[in-house]
């Protein structure tokens, strides 16, 4: 039996599997160390395990506030404020700071909300995004965030080199004339490399060392910045020489006026000039100024990146980040006002380190420049390595990043890999050029963070209860829209590149990432999909269904997918965007020890993935196959999305074929072979008990009783779906036989039963891969006059073509079809019918259909039982030969009419078994040796000629 309703099914014992961390450790590593509680001191990421070392954690001020302030100040506070105010003017500069800080503030609110909604581990922002949006989107954004940190580190090292040359180069501010360090592209690359190597050495020593020294660095920075503020009030007006690095102007001195209202008004508005740090002196514009300015707020992530080294990340990240944001904002605004009030525009555009010569003691600014830029670069290098380590631990890129996982607290290989990429980045040279790329990458990360928080809030997940309450979906939406608008308005090329890279990574990770294949954490997309699906399911009203918009909604009942793989594949094509449910009945009952189907369900889902079909799975535990099939028939689906057609495999004696083990099968796989040697979904063996003929026929009757269409599928183990898809010349046709076996009337094509079979065949032909096949419709040319076949039991009413009629009756046909002239030849009427239904098919009249003796025809008083008792097998065999002769070659699938099942007594009698055997014998002879065949019994109108 190729596709059988076999009651036997695989059994998976879930109770034998280890559960809990203790069992995982015991199975993988043996017993735990003596005195060690289960899970104590151990971290597990996927297949990796590392023992925690006794790392001392840091608090809010040293671990978040100081790193954030230092990272935000970086190159901007001492080296590029003149570039901003001198080109954009005070008003535009303040407006740009306002835009940047609004975006960052909204993003920080999102960070605070996510970080206070659960335990935050290493990886910071990547950890938050991946645990919210899932491994694909989280991995893609995490990768971009990693490169953003790398670019930011390269930017800060370039700024530090610029400060080094300005202070200690030839004619530098802190050395005698022409006695400083040499300058030039290769010399600067050497200095950057040395600084990058110094950062590598500190990073290898450990992030906790940097975190603990950040307080001292911050105090030093505060002293240097205070000296700059004091100098604006005490420094006299003077002529400031241009730096040697400025080769764009011949003017050698520029005015520092001190506090002056005239200077203040002159610096209010924008007046863009050229950037002397670029090789060609590129013209500055609004976008380039904002790109540089935004680097001064990207350091807001520094605290989140240190989440693995914090005592209490859930509290430290919100408090430390928000206070650092306020501190830096006040510092930037104050410095912008004082700069615009004291320095001429020429000075600001031609000497970006103007703070040095006007300071009460220039070494203060030199120290501030070097410490701010180097510490920011170091912070970004450490942050990049932590993100890379988190990507490796989550197995996002599989074996590619596996060496990055460390058993100690410091990811040495991740630090080295980050350092190498920074080394490549510093070859760009120009600080302002790196800043443009850096800003876009960080805005992409901010976009993702706001998207994650917005999704969490809109999904209304009960477990989203952050302790940080100062946010709502509006703040996340504003942050998201702000990032998107600024990215594409200012740098559309860079923004498009980042968006393309992100989308490509999402697709690649979805297809290839081991973490995406078996996600260990939730995905926000699933919560949002659930939220939307529930809403739209409630809007889908079954009372408003109309035949014009009918589509197949299939329930396929199978025993073992090993022998029914081609049938599952075929029904997936047949559903035409409708509902497809795979049902399976396990004979048994609940015994109080748990759900016996729970462990098996995941393997059925794995089967769906393997066969690449779009289907749902419904498993049923029942005391008999018939009872389980009835439950599935009645209860499968949800709301208005319920199957209206039930498909069963045919009950025959054909030897089963295991498509999962067949070497030439396109479905071959060993994914369902267990290590014990057992197999999931075993095929029926020759000595296995089959479902009885009586139970099988009762299942068919039950389906019809609840007003659902039924299809019996036979010979589908012979269907070569690969040949269909590659348009094999051996397969040419889909055949539909609109003939009722019990009464071969030429009117059968115009009944509900005939139209249903025709519609199913047309749907199959319209599916992708089947469109090259031609549809052939066969109907009898004439038939002897005979009493009508027994009517089917009354069934509920349905709405069809604008009028209410009885389902399953011949009158339940479109009025236009009923109006077809009965006096015309059947082939001409069929062609008119196909034209009305817009079905492209050829018609064929069957003139050789055999004639039963008059005494064999059923009378009005006969029921279906007497039909099959009086029908000679020779008649059925002759019909079978006619179908084989006409469909001998080139037919992919054949649709025939399923004769009505015999009426059986409510209580099982000895006669019922014999009657059922006779009915199945008729069906067996009817479809013997045909191509893959579907016996169709339709009860519902599914065609419409109305507009």
DORO-411288 format. One line per 4 residues: number of its first residue (from 1); their letters; for each residue x, y, z of C-alpha. Coordinates in steps of 0.001 Angstrom, whole numbers, padded with zeros to 6 digits. Layout:
! DORO-411288
NUM = A = X Y Z  ...
! end
This chain:
! DORO-411288
1 = XXXX = 000000 000000 000000  001732 003118 -001226  -000376 005714 000573  -002250 004022 003386
5 = XXXX = -004235 004979 006447  -002105 002525 008441  -002767 002865 012179  000820 001998 013009
9 = XXXX = 003019 005025 013639  006469 005700 015106  006858 006138 018799  009285 008613 020304
13 = XXXX = 009869 008372 024032  010495 011869 025308  010946 010728 028869  014279 009119 028014
17 = XXXX = 015882 012447 027171  017934 014310 029739  016482 017588 030905  017916 020470 032851
21 = XXXX = 021420 021869 033080  022583 019085 035421  021719 016396 032881  023308 018369 030042
25 = XXXX = 026548 018694 031957  026474 015090 033123  025906 013755 029610  028491 015972 027962
29 = XXXX = 031258 016240 030509  030662 013510 033073  029956 014382 036663  030354 017902 037970
33 = XXXX = 033385 018932 039971  033088 018127 043645  031263 020774 045602  030008 022509 042478
37 = XXXX = 026271 023098 042270  024573 022419 038949  025149 025357 036601  027418 027185 039052
41 = XXXX = 030303 028939 037344  029517 027622 033873  028365 029354 030712  026939 027485 027715
45 = XXXX = 026543 028929 024215  025335 026356 021717  027851 023547 021715  030458 025631 023515
49 = XXXX = 031103 025648 027234  033370 027875 029220  034103 028040 032908  033756 031489 034348
53 = XXXX = 036819 032919 035889  036561 035096 038929  036322 038408 037065  035782 041469 039207
57 = XXXX = 032813 043455 037954  032624 047236 037718  029863 049642 038633  027834 052336 036880
61 = XXXX = 030288 055247 037025  033468 053441 035991  031772 050858 033780  029235 052987 031888
65 = XXXX = 029399 056734 032554  033134 057178 032027  033449 054956 028904  030412 056628 027312
69 = XXXX = 031717 060140 027957  035198 059291 026704  033844 057569 023589  031466 060416 022779
73 = XXXX = 034101 063094 023174  036655 061125 021122  037823 063207 018162  035074 065811 018275
77 = XXXX = 035536 067723 021502  039137 068855 020978  039800 068378 017250  036637 069035 015204
81 = XXXX = 034556 071698 016963  036164 074351 014772  035279 072322 011664  031617 072269 012752
85 = XXXX = 031081 075878 013822  033399 077340 011155  031467 075750 008286  027918 075254 009506
89 = XXXX = 027678 078240 011804  026409 078193 015377  022699 077864 014578  023078 074942 012174
93 = XXXX = 025599 073298 014509  023186 073493 017423  020356 072245 015187  022485 069299 014101
97 = XXXX = 023382 068528 017706  019685 068703 018501  018815 066210 015750  021645 063882 016705
101 = XXXX = 020824 063961 020403  017118 063422 019779  017903 060301 017763  020380 059139 020381
105 = XXXX = 017989 059949 023243  015190 057915 021652  017656 055112 020985  018953 055208 024548
109 = XXXX = 015370 054922 025788  014980 051813 023663  018281 050438 024963  017190 051110 028527
113 = XXXX = 013834 049423 027964  015401 046283 026487  018267 046103 028957  015872 046315 031941
117 = XXXX = 013584 043607 030576  015915 040718 031375  019471 039660 032032  021959 041294 029637
121 = XXXX = 025100 039317 028886  028228 039933 026837  027820 041496 023397  025859 044504 024571
125 = XXXX = 023725 045950 021816  024133 042842 019646  022892 040692 022518  019813 042894 022910
129 = XXXX = 018975 042915 019196  019560 039214 018593  017507 038134 021616  014687 040346 020404
133 = XXXX = 014706 040087 016610  016094 036562 016320  019394 035189 015014  018994 036259 011362
137 = XXXX = 018255 039950 011898  020260 040106 015109  023255 038488 013432  023063 040874 010462
141 = XXXX = 022814 043997 012618  025412 042590 015011  027816 042184 012100  027228 045768 010949
145 = XXXX = 027601 046964 014541  030897 045100 014776  032174 046894 011663  030819 050180 013039
149 = XXXX = 032995 049727 016125  035956 048836 013928  035433 051985 011817  035020 054077 014947
153 = XXXX = 038255 052714 016379  040054 053507 013115  038582 057031 013184  039765 057677 016738
157 = XXXX = 043256 056365 016000  043430 058636 012937  042342 061551 015135  044951 060649 017722
161 = XXXX = 047617 060609 014990  046438 064012 013782  046710 065363 017331  050182 063825 017646
165 = XXXX = 051408 065488 014470  049801 068848 015315  051492 068889 018713  054781 067123 018098
169 = XXXX = 055316 067357 014339  057512 069778 012482  056581 073267 013693  054193 071614 016132
173 = XXXX = 052766 073623 019014  054767 071798 021675  058197 071481 020004  060782 073973 018777
177 = XXXX = 060780 074904 015117  061527 072058 012694  062514 069657 015460  059388 067511 015700
181 = XXXX = 058563 064059 014442  058452 063659 010647  055165 063918 008782  053814 062282 005619
185 = XXXX = 051338 059546 004629  053644 056642 005442  054802 058243 008682  051211 058801 009739
189 = XXXX = 050382 055195 008872  053303 054135 011058  052049 056257 013952  048540 054835 013569
193 = XXXX = 049942 051325 013522  051901 051960 016714  048831 053396 018436  046733 050461 017212
197 = XXXX = 049345 048037 018560  049248 049834 021910  045477 049415 021934  045924 045724 021159
201 = XXXX = 048272 045330 024118  045811 046959 026514  042911 044925 025109  044844 041683 025564
205 = XXXX = 045484 042669 029160  041718 042671 029703  038717 044973 029426  038402 045189 033190
209 = XXXX = 041793 046927 033287  040530 049563 030865  037275 049914 032793  039158 050510 036026
213 = XXXX = 041493 053072 034473  038663 054892 032726  037930 056859 035896  041468 058287 035942
217 = XXXX = 041263 059051 032235  037921 060783 032711  039281 062956 035547  042233 063944 033343
221 = XXXX = 039854 064760 030504  037715 066865 032810  040736 068901 033849  041779 069444 030230
225 = XXXX = 038267 070445 029160  037953 072819 032126  041177 074527 031074  039668 075065 027604
229 = XXXX = 036565 076723 029088  038662 078916 031370  040923 079944 028489  038009 081439 026527
233 = XXXX = 037570 083975 029341  041205 084775 030174  043068 084428 026861  043755 087801 025154
237 = XXXX = 042973 088490 021524  045842 087341 019304  046973 086148 015888  046960 082380 015560
241 = XXXX = 049287 080824 012942  047965 078226 010543  049164 074637 011032  051707 073186 008607
245 = XXXX = 049171 070560 007554  046992 073252 005931  048194 073689 002367  045003 075241 000948
249 = XXXX = 045541 078860 001925  048395 081298 001712  047192 083251 004724  049454 082511 007677
253 = XXXX = 047626 084086 010637  044015 084180 011791  042265 086234 014459  041291 085096 017903
257 = XXXX = 039141 087998 019183  038194 086834 022640  034581 087261 023729  032993 089528 021116
261 = XXXX = 029409 090099 020070  030576 090951 016557  032382 087626 016238  029355 085856 017661
265 = XXXX = 027020 087322 015019  029489 086587 012229  029524 082929 013243  025760 082495 013544
269 = XXXX = 025045 081347 010005  026505 078743 007702  029329 079490 005291  030883 076301 003968
273 = XXXX = 034513 076227 002873  037035 073520 001961  038402 070781 004184  042181 071184 004356
277 = XXXX = 042731 067671 005773  041657 066013 002502  044106 065588 -000356  042011 067602 -002829
281 = XXXX = 040490 070084 -000414  036943 068812 -000825  034081 071260 -000426  032265 070915 002893
285 = XXXX = 028464 070655 002950  025678 070011 005446  025924 066238 005092  029685 066067 005649
289 = XXXX = 029436 068292 008731  026662 066133 010186  028651 062980 009420  031550 064275 011496
293 = XXXX = 029276 065631 014239  027430 062338 014587  030674 060589 015534  030488 062582 018737
297 = XXXX = 027316 060784 019805  028033 057241 018593  029941 056471 021772  026616 056121 023573
301 = XXXX = 026908 052365 022992  030171 052038 024926  028438 051243 028196  026187 048622 026643
305 = XXXX = 029216 047004 024998  030734 046513 028455  027636 044672 029697  029654 041510 030355
309 = XXXX = 031909 043363 032823  029126 045154 034762  027868 044168 038212  024263 045035 037350
313 = XXXX = 023802 045753 033628  020051 046243 033951  020579 049229 036246  023994 050512 035198
317 = XXXX = 023274 050857 031467  020203 053151 031771  021546 055317 034602  025107 055615 033317
321 = XXXX = 024153 056217 029687  021519 058882 030364  023739 060877 032725  026636 060659 030255
325 = XXXX = 024304 061889 027527  023343 064919 029589  026949 065693 030511  028247 065548 026925
329 = XXXX = 025308 067565 025576  025975 070407 028004  029680 070291 027173  029092 070448 023404
333 = XXXX = 026589 073297 023638  028826 075349 025946  031883 074780 023760  029921 075716 020610
337 = XXXX = 028745 079024 022114  032184 079970 023415  033863 079028 020126  031398 081106 018085
341 = XXXX = 031876 084074 020444  035678 084185 020386  037094 082763 017127  036892 084229 013643
345 = XXXX = 035438 082015 010921  038768 081936 009071  040483 080608 012188  037887 077864 012671
349 = XXXX = 037976 076697 009029  041771 076762 008723  042924 075516 012119  040888 072654 013585
353 = XXXX = 043119 072509 016685  042548 076144 017576  042086 075215 021246  045826 074562 021591
357 = XXXX = 047287 078017 020947  044618 079887 022926  044852 077672 026019  046365 079001 029224
361 = XXXX = 048728 076032 029104  048684 074262 025706  049862 070868 027062  046447 070562 028745
365 = XXXX = 044768 070395 025325  047466 068144 023915  046933 065654 026712  043155 065924 026288
369 = XXXX = 043395 065306 022547  045607 062268 022899  043738 060725 025817  040250 061371 024404
373 = XXXX = 041021 059900 021003  043154 056975 022208  040732 055940 024953  037787 056163 022531
377 = XXXX = 039641 054061 019983  040504 051537 022675  036904 051442 023889  035653 050729 020360
381 = XXXX = 038304 048058 019822  037230 046283 022996  033565 046721 022056  034178 045246 018596
385 = XXXX = 035954 042212 020055  033090 041588 022514  030508 041734 019723  032602 039346 017615
389 = XXXX = 032922 036962 020552  029160 037063 021126  028540 036280 017429  030884 033305 017738
393 = XXXX = 029295 032019 020953  025856 032198 019388  027155 030125 016468  025813 032704 014018
397 = XXXX = 028506 032033 011416  029165 028436 012390  032692 027141 011989  033896 030444 010530
401 = XXXX = 034000 032164 013939  034354 029097 016134  037999 029887 017075  036827 033207 018553
405 = XXXX = 035218 031443 021504  037412 031510 024568  037396 029601 027836  038841 032562 029707
409 = XXXX = 037267 035929 030346  039191 037726 027566  038508 036763 023906  042098 036894 022642
413 = XXXX = 041437 035799 019061  038448 038133 018765  040643 041029 019934  043329 040139 017383
417 = XXXX = 040799 039832 014559  039295 043220 015470  042762 044751 015621  043593 043479 012119
421 = XXXX = 040421 045027 010685  041173 048332 012421  044652 048159 010890  043012 047965 007473
425 = XXXX = 040653 050814 008337  043394 053241 009310  044730 053100 005763  041868 055403 004760
429 = XXXX = 043837 058228 006305  041337 061094 006442  039393 061316 009679  036478 063058 007962
433 = XXXX = 036227 060332 005272  036059 057563 007884  033473 059571 009812  030919 059384 006977
437 = XXXX = 030972 055567 006865  031098 055331 010649  027999 057509 011083  025911 055482 008627
441 = XXXX = 026871 052181 010272  025948 053459 013715  022666 054928 012477  021852 051494 011018
445 = XXXX = 022463 049980 014443  020307 052636 016105  017575 051936 013557  017612 048256 014511
449 = XXXX = 017502 048967 018249  014476 051235 017867  012836 048693 015573  013369 045956 018173
453 = XXXX = 011867 048017 020988  008969 049203 018812  008193 045621 017844  008276 044453 021450
457 = XXXX = 005845 047155 022470  003468 046614 019538  003510 042835 019954  002107 043308 023468
461 = XXXX = 004006 040283 024700  003081 039647 028367  006761 039099 029267  007820 042537 028003
465 = XXXX = 007801 044359 031327  010900 046617 031451  011612 048343 034729  012573 051454 032725
469 = XXXX = 009224 053150 032179  010222 056398 030435  009542 055195 026913  006653 054184 024678
473 = XXXX = 006175 053077 021107  006212 056702 019928  009794 057302 021121  010963 054154 019359
477 = XXXX = 009095 055098 016190  010538 058626 016188  014040 057264 016681  013531 054733 013916
481 = XXXX = 012175 057300 011439  014876 059801 012362  017666 057328 011659  016111 056267 008374
485 = XXXX = 015483 059818 007161  018925 061151 008047  020748 058153 006590  019135 058412 003186
489 = XXXX = 018836 062201 003092  022487 062877 003892  024394 059867 002542  022061 057921 000219
493 = XXXX = 024877 055893 -001360  026341 054789 001989  022852 054190 003407  021854 052065 000411
497 = XXXX = 025063 050078 000765  024401 049455 004461  020770 048471 003790  021830 046117 000991
501 = XXXX = 024521 044551 003191  022018 044099 006027  019370 042491 003796  021946 040208 002190
505 = XXXX = 023186 039117 005602  019634 038446 006818  018940 036215 003804  022316 034463 004016
509 = XXXX = 021985 033804 007741  018434 032561 007313  019608 030034 004741  023020 029066 006096
513 = XXXX = 023407 029956 009765  023350 027040 012229  021808 029374 014811  018900 030171 012465
517 = XXXX = 018323 026472 011798  017874 025741 015502  017199 029063 017279  017628 028920 021035
521 = XXXX = 015938 032209 021792  012710 033835 020747  012180 035950 017665  010140 039131 017718
525 = XXXX = 008879 038341 014225  007006 035339 015614  005298 037505 018244  004300 040107 015653
529 = XXXX = 003086 037444 013219  000981 035869 015963  -000479 039263 016835  -001409 040019 013221
533 = XXXX = -002624 036531 012343  -004961 036473 015337  -006355 039851 014345  -006976 038882 010725
537 = XXXX = -008349 035457 011601  -010995 037210 013652  -011801 039378 010640  -012115 036311 008382
541 = XXXX = -015864 035648 008676  -017057 032228 007414  -020530 033696 006883  -019150 035976 004169
545 = XXXX = -017520 033239 002093  -018361 033286 -001599  -017714 030700 -004251  -015953 033260 -006472
549 = XXXX = -013062 033338 -004020  -012929 029632 -003221  -009543 028002 -003029  -008585 024457 -002014
553 = XXXX = -008300 023841 001712  -006834 020384 002065  -006505 017899 004909  -004209 015026 003911
557 = XXXX = -004418 012027 006239  -001307 009852 006083  000231 007077 008161  003899 007313 007168
561 = XXXX = 005436 010167 005167  008238 007823 004133  005921 006196 001612  003734 009232 000890
565 = XXXX = 006402 011886 000126  005354 012359 -003559  001711 012661 -002501  002566 015347 000062
569 = XXXX = 004549 017162 -002602  001652 016928 -005071  -000981 018211 -002629  001308 021132 -001832
573 = XXXX = 001010 022120 -005518  -002723 021413 -005553  -003604 023742 -002691  -003158 026899 -004874
577 = XXXX = -002344 029227 -001985  -005006 027633 000189  -004812 025759 003466  -002824 022526 003616
581 = XXXX = -002937 020407 006769  -001109 017096 007136  -002964 014897 009596  -001765 011755 011343
585 = XXXX = -003616 009449 013735  -001810 007574 016500  -003852 004754 018003  -003651 004923 021785
589 = XXXX = -004871 006854 024776  -003586 009151 027488  -002186 007222 030426  -001372 010114 032756
593 = XXXX = 002372 010100 032012  002325 013009 029574  001479 013723 025972  002769 010815 023845
597 = XXXX = 002691 012981 020695  004646 015983 022067  008099 014622 021250  007000 013390 017823
601 = XXXX = 005550 016733 016740  008939 018386 016224  009946 015651 013800  006841 016307 011734
605 = XXXX = 007823 019973 011601  011285 018890 010509  009587 016810 007829  007803 019933 006544
609 = XXXX = 011168 021663 006236  012736 018680 004467  009946 018357 001885  009792 022157 001462
613 = XXXX = 005999 022251 001606  003780 024952 003061  001651 022942 005428  000480 022672 009002
617 = XXXX = 000709 019491 011037  -002093 018065 013156  -001484 014909 015220  -004335 013070 016913
621 = XXXX = -004347 010407 019608  -007460 008246 019405  -008671 004770 020222  -009157 003972 016525
625 = XXXX = -008064 005361 013186  -011671 006146 012294  -012222 008110 015483  -008992 010068 015005
629 = XXXX = -009789 010783 011365  -013223 012086 012385  -011659 014381 014978  -009160 015749 012462
633 = XXXX = -011847 016197 009819  -014063 018185 012148  -011523 020120 014192  -008512 020851 011962
637 = XXXX = -007975 024486 011151  -008953 027626 013027  -011848 030006 012600  -012789 030344 008944
641 = XXXX = -009609 028570 007849  -010782 024981 007968  -010199 022204 005441  -013140 021535 003105
645 = XXXX = -011509 018603 001297  -010077 015472 002905  -007549 013332 001026  -006722 009751 001971
649 = XXXX = -004242 007256 000654  -005707 004240 -001090  -006093 000952 000735  -004369 -001610 -001441
653 = XXXX = -001765 -004321 -001234  001068 -002641 -003137  004451 -003032 -001406  005446 000232 000314
657 = XXXX = 008424 002218 -000917  010688 004086 001495  011429 007375 -000296  013750 008521 002501
661 = XXXX = 016117 005583 001967  015723 005045 -001769  019027 006004 -003391  017322 007440 -006502
665 = XXXX = 014576 009264 -004630  014638 013085 -004628  013411 012899 -001029  016345 010796 000210
669 = XXXX = 017540 011763 003704  018888 010181 006861  017521 012954 009087  014826 010632 010403
673 = XXXX = 017095 007691 011198  017839 007458 014907  021256 006542 016336  019709 003458 017911
677 = XXXX = 019027 002055 014455  015293 002737 014639  013597 005002 012139  010970 007678 012495
681 = XXXX = 007795 007264 010453  008314 003539 009683  006684 002121 006564  004138 -000653 006749
685 = XXXX = 005677 -004110 006604  004127 -007064 004847  003060 -008735 008095  001667 -005562 009677
689 = XXXX = -002064 -005400 010260  -003800 -003061 007844  -006765 -000920 008585  -009887 -002988 007873
693 = XXXX = -011972 -002403 004780  -014976 -001619 006949  -013140 001057 008951  -011698 002580 005787
697 = XXXX = -015120 002854 004123  -016615 004301 007311  -013926 006999 007258  -014983 007947 003710
701 = XXXX = -018636 008021 004780  -017791 010133 007855  -016097 012749 005694  -019098 012994 003392
705 = XXXX = -021429 013034 006374  -019883 016253 007716  -020296 017853 004278  -016668 017780 003182
709 = XXXX = -015302 016741 -000188  -013264 013545 -000241  -010436 012350 -002484  -008763 008948 -002554
713 = XXXX = -005209 009011 -003925  -003688 005952 -005581  -000419 005143 -007402  001255 008364 -006263
717 = XXXX = 004389 006406 -005433  004820 006354 -009240  004588 010145 -009586  007933 011670 -010528
721 = XXXX = 007642 015272 -009338  011163 016011 -010568  010113 014978 -014106  007105 017291 -013868
725 = XXXX = 009226 020238 -012773  011864 019724 -015473  009102 019565 -018124  009862 016021 -019167
729 = XXXX = 008570 015125 -022637  007252 011857 -021204  004562 013740 -019255  002094 015692 -021369
733 = XXXX = -001426 015533 -019916  -003702 015899 -016928  -006809 013814 -017584  -010266 014368 -016054
737 = XXXX = -012966 011724 -016459  -016380 013287 -015869  -018159 009957 -015770  -020025 008365 -012867
741 = XXXX = -019129 004675 -012714  -022506 003639 -011297  -024433 005648 -013873  -022459 006853 -016921
745 = XXXX = -024586 009880 -017782  -023497 012569 -020201  -024949 015077 -017723  -022300 014184 -015129
749 = XXXX = -019977 016915 -016422  -022540 019530 -015412  -023127 018335 -011846  -021470 019570 -008674
753 = XXXX = -019408 016377 -008542  -018124 016788 -012081  -017404 020494 -011719  -015457 019886 -008500
757 = XXXX = -013171 017354 -010200  -012720 019721 -013148  -011832 022586 -010816  -009237 020525 -008961
761 = XXXX = -007586 019515 -012223  -007554 023132 -013431  -005977 024235 -010141  -003215 021640 -010469
765 = XXXX = -002463 022710 -014020  -002178 026358 -012965  000438 025529 -010310  004074 026309 -010977
769 = XXXX = 005764 023411 -012744  002498 022005 -014135  001581 024727 -016597  003228 023006 -019556
773 = XXXX = 000828 020049 -019270  -002374 019992 -021303  -005715 019400 -019631  -007961 016793 -021264
777 = XXXX = -011627 016375 -020302  -013382 013054 -021067  -017145 012544 -020970  -019474 009872 -022341
781 = XXXX = -021015 010625 -025701  -024285 008903 -024856  -025655 006555 -022237  -028660 004272 -022059
785 = XXXX = -031692 005625 -020391  -031816 004466 -016836  -033231 005428 -013497  -031389 008072 -011573
789 = XXXX = -028587 007080 -009299  -029357 007138 -005595  -029310 010599 -004166  -026793 011514 -001553
793 = XXXX = -027935 012262 001986  -029209 015803 002475  -026537 018232 003588  -026398 021829 004748
797 = XXXX = -026920 024726 002434  -024272 026918 000935  -024197 030207 -000899  -023441 029882 -004589
801 = XXXX = -023675 032393 -007402  -025863 034687 -005375  -028534 032158 -004376  -028967 029634 -001569
805 = XXXX = -029203 026046 -002767  -028713 022568 -001366  -025083 021474 -001342  -024261 018281 -003170
809 = XXXX = -027376 018241 -005374  -027292 018541 -009140  -029367 021723 -008945  -026527 023357 -007018
813 = XXXX = -024905 024550 -010209  -024323 027965 -011685  -027511 029096 -013547  -025463 029799 -016678
817 = XXXX = -024232 026208 -016649  -027746 024917 -016139  -028877 026946 -019149  -026528 025123 -021530
821 = XXXX = -028727 023592 -024241  -029298 019947 -023408  -029983 019043 -027013  -026469 019815 -028232
825 = XXXX = -023771 017130 -028571  -021922 016527 -025337  -018562 017657 -026735  -020026 020970 -027895
829 = XXXX = -021645 021491 -024506  -018379 020673 -022785  -016544 023268 -024862  -019146 025867 -023933
833 = XXXX = -018775 024854 -020286  -014991 025239 -020375  -015377 028622 -022059  -017774 029775 -019352
837 = XXXX = -015335 028635 -016658  -012272 030112 -018428  -010511 026726 -018329  -008105 025931 -021138
841 = XXXX = -008657 022256 -021972  -009460 019916 -024825  -012653 017797 -024795  -012949 014149 -025714
845 = XXXX = -016134 012125 -026133  -016117 008521 -024950  -018216 006475 -027339  -017040 003020 -026310
849 = XXXX = -018307 003088 -022746  -019869 -000300 -021917  -023614 -000731 -021369  -024883 -002555 -018328
853 = XXXX = -027788 -004899 -018654  -031015 -003168 -017752  -031437 -005424 -014753  -028099 -004179 -013418
857 = XXXX = -029095 -000510 -013281  -030047 000774 -009828  -033634 001745 -009349  -035002 004583 -007236
861 = XXXX = -035575 002161 -004372  -032016 000810 -004476  -029296 002089 -002208  -025575 002157 -002850
865 = XXXX = -025194 -001216 -001166  -027133 -003111 -003810  -025323 -001259 -006628  -021951 -002832 -005862
869 = XXXX = -023443 -006247 -005141  -025078 -006289 -008578  -022280 -004598 -010542  -020172 -007207 -012389
873 = XXXX = -016400 -006835 -012134  -016170 -007395 -015892  -017960 -004073 -016382  -015518 -002306 -014082
877 = XXXX = -012538 -003947 -015788  -013804 -002832 -019185  -014063 000748 -017920  -010541 000449 -016518
881 = XXXX = -009251 -000727 -019905  -010897 002221 -021659  -009197 004685 -019306  -005834 002927 -019653
885 = XXXX = -006095 002897 -023436  -006836 006607 -023632  -004349 007584 -020914  -001707 004974 -021545
889 = XXXX = 001144 007346 -022318  001966 010865 -021261  -000553 011241 -018435  000872 012708 -015225
893 = XXXX = -002297 012590 -013086  -005786 011253 -013701  -008936 012547 -011968  -011951 010204 -011885
897 = XXXX = -015277 010264 -010119  -015469 008403 -006803  -018645 006268 -006614  -020690 006914 -003456
901 = XXXX = -019758 004614 -000563  -022292 001961 000468  -024659 002688 003297  -023617 000779 006385
905 = XXXX = -025660 000000 009441  -025013 002103 012575  -023972 -001036 014404  -021334 -003206 012787
909 = XXXX = -022742 -006349 011205  -021133 -009235 009403  -022626 -008000 006139  -020982 -004578 006466
913 = XXXX = -017483 -006040 006164  -018429 -007970 003023  -020102 -004925 001489  -017048 -002781 002251
917 = XXXX = -014722 -005369 000730  -016869 -005447 -002401  -016855 -001620 -002657  -013072 -001472 -002361
921 = XXXX = -012756 -004324 -004858  -014737 -002243 -007351  -012482 000768 -006721  -009395 -001426 -007023
925 = XXXX = -010442 -002798 -010414  -011609 000661 -011505  -008167 002288 -010965  -005885 -000715 -011454
929 = XXXX = -002587 000004 -013258  -003521 003610 -014011  -001253 006628 -013720  -001333 008465 -010355
933 = XXXX = -005071 008718 -009807  -007383 010786 -007611  -010916 009534 -007030  -012956 012650 -006321
937 = XXXX = -016319 013003 -004604  -017311 016673 -004466  -020206 018018 -002421  -019664 021753 -002723
941 = XXXX = -019897 024120 -005640  -016509 025588 -006328  -016957 027182 -009767  -018493 030500 -010715
945 = XXX = -019224 032300 -013963  -020222 035526 -012198  -018024 038619 -012345
! end
